[in-house]
Amino acid sequence: MHLYGMNAEQMTLWGLEPFMTVDELAAYLGVPKQTIYDWRVNGKGPKAHRFGKRIMFAASDVRSWVDAHRDTGPSGRR
């Protein structure tokens, strides 16, 4: 995760949140890039930000979305 031209130390000092590109999010989740676009069209993916033509995902939004999709398994089974 990155902001172009900035390293993690600079982002931390400035209090900036890291963002992920569509390619980075797809790689992180292990899904094809097209799946990310399909999820966006269907309102199923994490919240995104648009900067010009670029779609970016804030790390906190990705974390929240991943947590909301946690599979707790069948209830009552061991």
C-alpha positions in Angstrom: 0.0 0.0 0.0 1.4 3.4 -0.9 0.9 7.0 -1.8 2.9 7.8 -4.9 6.2 9.3 -4.1 5.9 8.8 -0.3 7.3 6.1 1.9 5.6 4.6 5.0 7.6 6.9 7.4 6.4 10.0 5.6 2.8 8.8 5.7 3.0 8.1 9.4 4.5 11.4 10.2 1.8 13.3 8.2 -1.0 11.1 9.6 -1.9 9.9 6.1 -3.7 6.7 5.5 -2.3 4.3 2.9 -4.3 3.6 -0.2 -4.4 0.6 -2.5 -4.9 0.5 -6.3 -7.3 -1.9 -7.9 -4.3 -4.1 -8.9 -3.0 -4.1 -5.3 -6.4 -4.9 -3.8 -7.0 -7.8 -6.3 -3.5 -9.2 -5.5 -4.2 -8.8 -1.7 -7.5 -10.6 -1.9 -6.3 -13.2 -4.4 -9.0 -12.4 -7.0 -8.9 -11.3 -10.6 -8.9 -7.5 -11.1 -12.2 -7.8 -13.0 -13.8 -9.2 -9.8 -13.0 -5.9 -8.1 -14.6 -4.0 -10.9 -17.7 -6.3 -10.8 -18.0 -5.9 -7.1 -18.0 -2.1 -7.5 -20.7 -2.2 -10.2 -22.9 -4.4 -8.0 -22.2 -2.4 -4.7 -20.5 -5.4 -3.1 -16.9 -4.3 -2.8 -15.1 -2.1 -0.3 -15.7 1.7 -0.4 -13.5 3.4 -3.0 -12.2 6.9 -3.7 -11.9 8.3 -7.2 -8.9 10.6 -7.9 -9.3 11.7 -11.5 -9.6 8.4 -13.5 -8.0 6.4 -10.7 -9.9 4.2 -8.2 -8.2 3.8 -4.8 -9.1 2.0 -1.7 -8.3 3.2 1.8 -6.7 0.6 4.0 -9.2 1.2 6.8 -12.1 0.7 4.3 -10.6 -2.6 3.1 -10.1 -3.8 6.7 -13.7 -3.0 7.6 -15.0 -4.7 4.4 -12.9 -7.8 5.1 -14.0 -8.0 8.7 -17.7 -7.7 7.6 -17.2 -10.7 5.3 -15.6 -13.0 7.9 -17.0 -16.5 7.7 -17.7 -17.7 11.3 -18.5 -21.3 10.1 -21.5 -23.3 10.8 -23.0 -22.4 14.2 -23.1 -25.1 16.8 -20.6 -27.5 15.0 -17.2 -28.4 16.1 
